[in-house]
Amino acid sequence: MSALDFDADDDPWDTPRIGRPLMSLLTETLEVREQPHSWLPAGLTLLSGKTKSGKSTLAEQIAEEVSIEKRVLYLALEYNKRMAKGRFERFNESHQIHLVLEGEIDRIGQGGEKGLEDLLLTYNPELMIVDILAKLKRQNTGHYDAEYKAMTEIKELVDKYDKDCLVLTHSGKPTANDSDDPFDKIIGSTALQGVPDNLMVLKQGNRQATLHAKGRLIPPSEKFLSFENGKYTERTGIGAEYEDKAPAQAEVLKLLETKKMTVSELANALGKDKGQISNICTKLSQDGQIKRADRNEPWEYVRHAPEY
């Protein structure tokens, strides 16, 4: 066939068999998936934390609150019956939870994928929680490609049935060379981080825990959680981010939220040395939290626009 005999219908680039034109996707009406919990984004989320950092407690609380209205499939793969009964004792008949315990489902690659698919089909949960990843994913050598594939097998199954899923894993031990990025400590980080829709890291402090989150469709964020009477409570408002690492700075911010104050007034109100308060104000000013026109003017709180 010559160039003059060319037929557009024969052009393989005209209507590819795989994929779709961009505009057909952009004009398609897709249901917006709501996040299952205020602390948990929609999609597949990997939650990391050090051993005994409270990540299982956090996952159990999310399950408790979500299961009042929606079905939750909870794979508590490190618990036997006695341990699970103790951990879930506060739950009642209003909580729609199907529990899978240690030894009740095989690993993926050993039949676990069939068992998991059967659970998703028969119980039809809206949220699945896997505690912990190492007990479910395919065994491998720990190489990047193998870790990536192991996590991908879980994501493909979750996506196939359009479920939200929270998967727990461990963070590595702190070292002298650690960066400030909390996500760098996820074990198998580069492989595991590439697969989920969202990443979360729970870090315990002296007074509160910080829940770091980021994802493909969500901006990076921090939530500050206090733990009292067996439950987490989110701390919000002025100075929440300073409560743990710098409580004196949090106190100054709370006072300045209500009115402008000089260093002397702040020192008197808090019963602290003027020099200490001056240093605190300087630091908060450098952080962009407070400001003043000049050194003879009182400090005032800088109100920031909310993040969406």
C-alpha positions in Angstrom: 0.0 0.0 0.0 1.3 3.4 -1.0 1.0 6.6 1.0 -1.8 7.7 -1.4 -3.8 4.5 -0.6 -3.6 5.2 3.2 -6.9 4.5 5.1 -7.4 6.3 8.4 -9.4 3.3 9.7 -6.2 1.3 9.4 -4.2 3.7 11.5 -3.2 1.8 14.7 -2.8 5.2 16.5 -6.4 6.2 15.7 -8.3 3.9 18.2 -5.9 2.0 20.4 -7.3 -1.1 22.0 -5.7 -0.3 25.4 -6.5 2.7 27.6 -8.7 5.6 26.7 -8.5 9.2 25.4 -7.7 11.6 28.2 -10.8 13.7 27.7 -13.1 10.6 28.0 -11.7 10.2 31.5 -11.9 13.8 32.5 -15.5 14.1 31.4 -16.5 10.8 33.1 -18.5 11.2 36.3 -16.9 9.2 39.1 -18.2 8.9 42.6 -15.9 10.7 45.1 -14.7 8.3 47.7 -15.1 9.7 51.2 -12.3 9.0 53.7 -13.4 6.2 56.1 -12.2 8.1 59.2 -11.0 11.6 60.0 -7.5 10.2 60.6 -7.5 7.8 57.7 -7.5 8.8 54.0 -9.4 6.9 51.3 -7.6 4.2 49.4 -4.7 2.0 50.5 -2.8 3.4 53.4 0.5 2.1 55.0 0.8 3.0 58.6 4.3 2.7 60.2 5.6 3.1 63.7 8.2 1.7 66.0 7.4 -1.5 67.9 5.0 -0.7 70.8 4.5 2.8 69.5 0.7 2.5 69.7 -0.1 1.9 66.0 -2.2 -1.2 66.8 -4.1 0.8 69.4 -4.7 3.5 66.8 -5.9 1.0 64.2 -8.2 -0.7 66.7 -9.8 2.7 67.6 -10.3 3.5 63.9 -12.0 0.1 63.5 -14.1 0.7 66.6 -15.4 4.1 65.3 -15.8 3.1 61.7 -17.6 -0.2 62.4 -20.6 1.5 64.0 -21.8 2.4 60.5 -19.7 0.3 58.2 -18.4 -3.2 58.0 -14.7 -3.7 58.9 -12.6 -6.7 58.1 -9.8 -6.8 60.8 -6.8 -9.1 60.2 -5.2 -9.2 63.7 -2.5 -11.5 62.6 -0.3 -11.2 65.7 -3.1 -12.0 68.2 -4.3 -15.4 69.5 -7.9 -15.7 70.9 -6.8 -14.7 74.4 -4.9 -11.6 73.3 -7.7 -10.6 70.9 -10.4 -10.9 73.5 -8.4 -8.6 75.8 -7.7 -6.0 73.1 -11.3 -5.9 71.7 -13.2 -6.4 75.0 -14.7 -2.9 74.9 -16.4 -3.6 71.6 -20.1 -4.6 71.5 -22.8 -5.9 69.2 -23.1 -2.5 67.5 -19.6 -2.9 66.0 -19.7 -4.6 62.6 -16.3 -6.4 62.6 -15.2 -9.7 61.2 -12.0 -10.8 62.9 -9.2 -13.0 61.5 -6.6 -14.1 64.0 -3.1 -15.5 63.9 -2.8 -18.7 61.8 -6.3 -18.4 60.3 -5.2 -17.1 56.9 -2.1 -18.1 54.9 0.4 -15.7 53.5 0.0 -14.4 50.0 1.9 -16.8 47.7 0.8 -19.7 49.9 -2.9 -19.4 49.3 -3.6 -16.2 51.3 -4.6 -14.3 48.2 -7.5 -16.7 47.7 -8.6 -16.6 51.3 -8.4 -12.8 51.3 -10.4 -12.5 48.1 -13.0 -14.8 49.6 -13.3 -12.6 52.7 -13.7 -9.5 50.5 -16.4 -11.2 48.4 -18.4 -12.9 51.2 -18.2 -10.3 54.1 -18.0 -7.3 51.7 -16.3 -4.9 54.1 -15.9 -1.1 53.4 -12.6 -1.0 55.3 -10.0 -3.7 55.7 -7.2 -3.4 58.4 -4.1 -5.6 58.2 -2.0 -5.9 61.4 0.6 -6.6 60.4 2.0 -6.6 56.9 4.9 -9.0 57.6 2.4 -11.7 58.5 0.4 -11.4 55.2 2.7 -10.4 52.4 4.6 -12.9 50.2 7.9 -14.0 51.7 10.8 -12.7 49.8 14.5 -11.8 50.1 13.9 -8.2 50.9 15.2 -6.9 47.6 13.4 -3.8 46.1 11.6 -5.6 43.3 10.4 -8.4 45.6 9.1 -5.9 48.2 7.4 -3.8 45.6 5.7 -6.8 44.1 4.6 -8.1 47.5 2.9 -4.8 48.3 1.5 -4.5 44.8 -0.3 -7.9 45.2 -2.3 -6.4 48.2 -3.0 -3.2 46.4 -4.3 -4.9 43.2 -6.7 -7.0 45.3 -7.9 -4.0 47.3 -8.4 -1.9 44.1 -10.2 -4.8 42.4 -12.9 -4.7 45.0 -12.7 -0.9 45.5 -12.0 -1.1 49.3 -10.3 1.2 51.7 -7.5 -0.5 53.5 -5.1 0.3 56.4 -1.9 -1.8 56.5 0.4 -1.7 59.5 4.2 -2.1 59.3 7.2 -1.3 61.4 9.6 1.6 61.5 13.3 1.0 61.9 15.2 1.9 65.0 16.5 5.5 65.2 20.2 6.0 64.3 22.6 9.0 64.5 22.3 9.5 60.8 18.5 9.8 60.7 17.0 12.6 58.6 14.1 14.8 59.8 11.7 13.0 57.4 9.7 10.5 59.5 8.9 8.5 56.3 12.5 7.5 55.8 12.3 5.1 58.7 9.6 2.8 57.2 11.3 -0.6 56.9 11.7 -1.4 53.2 10.9 2.2 52.7 11.8 2.8 49.0 9.9 -0.3 47.9 6.9 -0.1 50.2 6.4 3.7 49.8 6.0 3.5 46.1 2.8 1.3 46.1 0.2 2.6 48.6 -2.0 5.6 47.9 -1.1 7.1 51.3 1.6 6.9 53.9 1.2 7.5 57.6 3.8 7.4 60.4 3.0 7.5 64.1 5.7 8.9 66.3 5.4 9.0 70.1 6.6 12.0 72.1 6.8 12.9 75.7 3.3 14.3 76.0 1.6 13.4 72.7 1.9 11.4 69.5 2.2 12.9 66.1 0.5 11.3 63.1 2.3 12.3 59.9 0.5 11.7 56.6 1.1 12.2 52.9 -0.3 10.7 49.7 -1.0 11.0 46.0 -4.2 13.0 46.4 -3.7 14.5 49.9 -1.2 17.2 51.0 1.4 16.4 53.8 -0.2 16.9 57.2 0.4 16.4 60.9 -2.1 15.5 63.6 -1.3 15.7 67.3 -2.9 13.0 69.4 -3.0 12.7 73.2 -3.7 9.3 74.8 -6.0 9.1 77.8 -8.2 6.4 79.3 -7.2 4.0 76.5 -8.1 6.2 73.6 -6.5 8.8 71.3 -7.9 12.3 71.1 -6.8 14.8 68.5 -5.3 18.0 69.9 -6.2 21.0 67.8 -6.0 24.7 68.1 -3.3 27.2 68.9 0.1 25.7 69.9 -0.9 22.0 69.4 2.3 21.4 67.4 4.4 22.8 70.3 2.6 20.9 73.2 5.1 18.0 73.2 8.5 19.5 72.1 8.1 23.1 73.5 5.2 23.4 76.0 6.3 27.0 77.1 6.0 28.1 73.4 2.5 26.6 73.3 1.6 28.6 76.4 2.8 31.8 74.9 0.8 31.2 71.7 -2.4 30.5 73.6 -2.1 33.8 75.4 -1.3 35.7 72.2 -4.3 34.2 70.4 -6.6 36.2 72.7 -4.8 39.6 72.7 -1.5 41.4 71.9 1.0 41.3 74.8 4.4 42.6 75.6 7.3 40.4 76.9 6.7 41.8 80.4 3.0 41.0 80.3 3.7 37.5 79.0 6.3 36.9 81.7 3.9 38.0 84.5 1.0 35.9 83.2 3.2 32.8 83.0 5.3 33.4 86.0 8.5 33.1 84.0 11.7 35.2 83.5 11.5 38.0 81.0 14.7 36.7 79.3 13.2 33.3 78.8 10.0 34.8 77.4 12.0 37.0 75.1 13.9 34.0 73.7 10.6 32.1 73.2 9.1 35.0 71.3 12.1 35.3 69.1 11.9 31.6 68.2 8.1 31.8 67.5 8.7 34.9 65.4 11.3 33.0 63.3 8.7 30.2 62.9 6.3 32.7 61.5 3.8 32.2 64.4 3.9 35.7 66.0 5.0 39.2 64.9 5.4 42.8 66.1 6.0 46.1 64.3 9.1 46.8 66.3 10.7 45.9 69.6 8.7 48.5 71.5 5.4 47.1 70.3 3.5 44.0 71.8 3.7 40.6 70.1 0.6 39.4 68.3 -0.4 36.0 66.9 -0.2 35.4 63.2 -3.4 33.8 61.9 -2.8 31.4 59.1 -5.2 30.4 56.4 -6.5 26.8 56.9 -5.0 24.0 54.7 -7.2 21.9 52.5 
